[in-house]
Amino acid sequence: MDDPSGAPTPWGLASLEGTDMQQGTAPCVEDKGKGSEALAVAAYMRVSTAEKKRRHGIPAQADATRTFVEKRSAWRHAGSWEDLGESGSTTSRPALSELLAEIAAGRVDVVLVSSLDRLGQTEAAIWCCLWQIEDAGAVLECCDQALGESGLDRWLTIDRLAQAVEADYCRIVTRTQSGRQLKAVGGGWPGGPAPYGYRISGKGAFGSTLEVDPTEAAVVRLLADLVIEGGRTLTDLAEELNRRGILTRSGRRWTRANLHRRLKSAAFLGEAVFFAALISNGVAIAPGLMAPDGPCTARAW
């Protein structure tokens, strides 16, 4: 809902209108601790796959939350919940779900994160997780930023921080995509698992490319021969591979679905899709079936 001036209401605050939260009646840490024993504080930590090697690693978060709790005599550490390899843009995470159950059971009063971006990396994710925590009966606190006492000012602070988190996340995504595009323009592999029939040469290096995997290439050539013979459906081809004891890269049996994805791969033409554009000399082309017999490079639009 927009205000009378025409300015849009911040995402997270739109749901406050017409509720008690707008009047500042949300519980705060001080309220929960009055006249009671030490508050049970749960440390919530999260890292996405890309962040495991950077400053947001679990050890760094654990140290920050532990130090924060130790400085407060009215707090006691009630445990840690860690989501490993979970994106900050999602709100359904294993450890978070377990933590919410602990809160609902009355065993946790405060959820502590080292920084707000550990709760989520988009405004929508942050507010969704925050409401889940509050609805379950706990209060959120951050090590690196005071969220303030209960009331409208607290929600405004959280909304401002959530916007900053998402803006930073968008900048990271843009830089990452720019780097991948630069690799693709240079004929390198932009990232991700190698297409079936290939493997990554120089993995982890800026100039990494794709090269033929002899074992998988033999399977591709076998499929090409079977297709040329004719008279076989995708199901027939999958069953033939299984009969010969040939499994997928992950060790599973072939099915019509996973075989279809492999056969339609643009990599068999020596091309790779990047930013949903399949390019050959600046002209969009369609993928087809060809046994890999040479290096595969990526091109960007």
C-alpha positions in Angstrom: 0.0 0.0 0.0 1.3 3.5 -0.8 1.1 6.5 1.5 -0.8 9.6 0.5 2.3 11.3 -0.8 2.6 8.5 -3.4 5.8 7.1 -2.0 5.8 3.3 -1.9 5.7 1.6 1.5 8.8 -0.5 2.2 8.2 -4.2 1.5 8.4 -5.5 5.0 6.4 -2.6 6.5 3.4 -3.1 4.3 2.2 -5.9 6.4 2.4 -3.8 9.6 -0.5 -1.5 8.6 -3.6 -2.2 10.6 -1.8 -4.5 13.1 -0.5 -4.2 16.6 3.0 -4.3 15.2 2.5 -0.9 13.8 1.8 0.4 17.3 5.1 -1.1 18.5 3.8 -3.9 20.7 6.2 -6.5 19.4 8.2 -8.2 22.2 11.8 -7.2 22.8 14.7 -8.9 24.6 14.3 -6.6 27.6 10.6 -7.5 28.0 11.1 -11.2 27.7 13.9 -11.2 30.3 12.1 -9.2 33.0 11.6 -11.1 36.2 12.8 -14.4 34.7 15.9 -16.5 34.5 18.6 -16.0 31.9 17.3 -15.8 28.3 18.0 -18.9 26.1 19.8 -17.6 23.1 20.1 -19.7 19.9 22.8 -18.9 17.4 21.7 -19.2 13.8 24.4 -19.5 11.2 24.2 -19.9 7.4 26.6 -20.1 4.5 25.8 -20.6 0.9 28.1 -22.7 -1.2 30.0 -19.7 -2.5 30.5 -18.2 0.9 32.1 -21.2 2.6 35.6 -20.0 1.7 35.0 -16.3 2.5 34.6 -14.3 5.7 31.1 -15.5 6.4 32.3 -19.0 7.2 30.7 -20.9 10.1 33.7 -20.5 12.4 33.7 -16.7 12.1 29.9 -16.6 12.7 30.2 -19.0 15.7 33.0 -16.8 17.2 31.0 -13.6 16.8 27.8 -15.0 18.3 29.6 -16.7 21.2 31.5 -13.5 22.1 28.2 -11.5 21.9 26.4 -13.9 24.3 29.3 -14.0 26.8 29.2 -10.2 27.2 25.6 -10.4 28.5 25.1 -11.9 31.9 21.3 -12.2 31.4 21.9 -14.5 28.4 22.8 -18.1 28.1 23.8 -20.0 25.0 21.1 -22.6 24.2 22.8 -24.1 21.1 23.7 -23.4 17.5 21.8 -24.2 14.3 23.8 -24.3 11.0 22.4 -24.2 7.5 25.3 -25.2 5.2 25.1 -24.6 1.5 21.7 -22.9 1.8 20.9 -19.9 -0.3 19.9 -16.7 1.5 17.1 -16.1 -1.0 15.1 -19.1 0.2 13.1 -19.4 3.4 12.8 -23.1 3.8 16.0 -24.4 5.3 16.6 -27.6 7.4 18.3 -26.0 10.4 16.0 -23.0 10.5 13.0 -25.3 10.6 14.5 -27.2 13.5 15.2 -23.9 15.3 11.6 -22.8 14.8 10.4 -26.0 16.4 12.6 -25.4 19.4 11.2 -21.8 19.7 7.7 -23.1 19.5 8.5 -25.6 22.3 9.6 -22.8 24.5 13.2 -23.7 24.7 14.6 -20.6 22.9 13.9 -16.9 23.7 16.3 -15.1 21.3 17.7 -15.9 17.9 21.1 -14.4 17.4 22.8 -13.9 14.0 26.2 -12.5 13.3 24.7 -10.2 10.7 21.3 -9.7 9.1 22.4 -11.2 5.8 22.8 -14.6 7.5 19.0 -14.6 7.9 18.5 -13.8 4.3 19.9 -12.0 1.3 16.7 -10.5 -0.1 14.2 -8.3 1.7 11.5 -10.9 1.1 13.5 -13.7 2.7 14.6 -11.6 5.6 11.1 -10.5 6.5 9.7 -14.0 6.0 12.2 -15.6 8.3 11.8 -12.8 10.8 8.0 -13.2 11.0 8.5 -17.0 11.4 10.8 -16.4 14.3 8.5 -13.8 16.0 5.4 -15.9 15.4 7.1 -18.9 17.0 7.7 -16.8 20.1 11.3 -15.5 19.9 13.1 -12.3 19.2 15.8 -11.6 16.6 19.0 -9.9 17.4 22.2 -9.2 15.4 25.8 -9.0 16.5 26.9 -6.2 14.2 23.9 -4.0 14.3 21.5 -3.0 17.1 17.9 -3.4 15.9 16.5 -1.3 18.8 13.7 -1.8 21.2 10.2 -2.9 20.2 8.2 -0.4 18.3 8.0 1.2 14.9 11.6 2.4 15.0 12.8 -1.2 15.3 10.8 -2.2 12.2 12.1 0.8 10.3 15.7 -0.1 11.2 15.2 -3.7 10.1 13.6 -2.5 6.8 16.5 -0.2 6.1 19.1 -2.9 6.8 17.2 -5.4 4.7 17.2 -3.0 1.8 21.0 -2.6 2.2 21.5 -6.4 2.4 19.5 -7.0 -0.9 21.4 -4.1 -2.6 24.7 -5.7 -1.7 23.5 -9.1 -2.8 22.5 -7.7 -6.2 25.9 -6.1 -6.6 27.6 -9.5 -5.9 25.4 -11.3 -8.4 26.1 -8.6 -11.0 29.9 -8.9 -10.5 29.7 -12.7 -10.5 27.8 -12.8 -13.8 30.1 -10.2 -15.3 33.1 -12.4 -14.5 31.4 -15.5 -16.0 30.5 -13.6 -19.1 34.1 -12.4 -19.4 35.3 -16.0 -19.2 32.7 -17.0 -21.8 33.8 -14.3 -24.2 37.3 -15.5 -23.9 36.3 -19.0 -24.9 36.6 -20.3 -21.4 34.0 -22.3 -19.4 31.8 -19.9 -17.4 31.2 -22.3 -14.5 29.0 -25.1 -13.4 29.3 -28.9 -14.0 30.7 -30.0 -17.4 28.1 -31.2 -19.9 27.9 -34.9 -20.4 30.7 -36.1 -22.6 33.1 -33.5 -21.4 35.2 -32.6 -18.3 36.7 -29.4 -17.1 40.4 -28.7 -17.9 42.1 -26.3 -15.6 39.3 -26.4 -13.1 39.4 -23.4 -10.8 41.6 -21.3 -13.1 40.3 -18.3 -15.0 41.1 -20.0 -18.4 39.4 -23.3 -17.6 37.8 -24.9 -20.7 36.0 -28.1 -21.6 37.7 -31.2 -23.0 36.4 -34.5 -24.1 35.9 -37.1 -21.4 36.9 -40.4 -23.2 34.6 -42.6 -21.1 31.5 -40.5 -21.5 32.3 -39.7 -25.1 32.2 -43.4 -25.9 28.7 -43.5 -24.5 27.7 -40.5 -26.6 29.0 -42.2 -29.7 27.1 -45.4 -28.9 23.9 -43.4 -28.5 24.6 -41.7 -31.9 25.0 -45.1 -33.5 21.8 -46.4 -32.0 19.9 -43.3 -33.1 21.2 -43.7 -36.6 20.1 -47.3 -36.7 16.6 -46.0 -36.1 13.5 -47.8 -34.6 14.3 -47.0 -31.0 12.5 -44.7 -28.6 14.2 -42.8 -25.8 12.9 -45.4 -23.4 14.5 -48.1 -25.6 17.8 -46.3 -25.6 17.7 -45.8 -21.8 17.0 -49.5 -21.3 19.8 -50.5 -23.6 22.3 -48.5 -21.7 21.1 -50.0 -18.4 21.3 -53.5 -19.9 24.9 -52.9 -20.8 25.6 -51.7 -17.2 26.3 -48.1 -18.3 25.1 -45.7 -15.6 24.8 -41.9 -15.4 27.6 -39.7 -14.1 26.0 -39.8 -10.7 25.8 -43.6 -10.7 22.0 -43.8 -11.4 20.1 -45.8 -14.0 19.2 -44.1 -17.2 15.6 -43.0 -17.7 13.8 -41.4 -20.6 13.9 -38.0 -18.9 17.6 -37.8 -18.0 18.6 -39.2 -21.4 16.5 -36.7 -23.2 18.3 -33.9 -21.4 21.7 -35.2 -22.4 20.8 -35.8 -26.1 19.5 -32.2 -26.5 22.6 -30.7 -25.0 24.1 -27.9 -27.1 27.5 -29.1 -26.0 27.4 -31.9 -28.6 27.8 -29.1 -31.2 30.8 -27.7 -29.4 28.7 -24.8 -28.0 27.6 -23.8 -24.5 24.6 -21.9 -23.3 25.2 -18.8 -21.3 22.6 -16.2 -20.3 20.1 -18.4 -22.2 21.7 -17.6 -25.5 23.3 -20.2 -27.7 25.7 -18.5 -30.0 27.9 -19.5 -32.9 29.8 -16.6 -34.5 27.3 -14.1 -33.2 24.3 -16.0 -34.7 21.8 -17.9 -32.5 21.6 -21.6 -33.5 19.7 -24.6 -32.3 21.2 -27.6 -30.4 21.5 -31.0 -31.9 23.1 -34.4 -31.5 26.8 -34.9 -32.3 29.4 -37.2 -30.6 32.0 -35.0 -28.9 35.3 -35.2 -30.7 36.9 -31.8 -29.9 37.1 -29.1 -27.3 33.9 -27.3 -26.3 34.0 -23.5 -25.6 31.4 -21.1 -24.3 30.3 -18.0 -26.1 28.3 -15.1 -24.6 26.0 -12.8 -26.4 
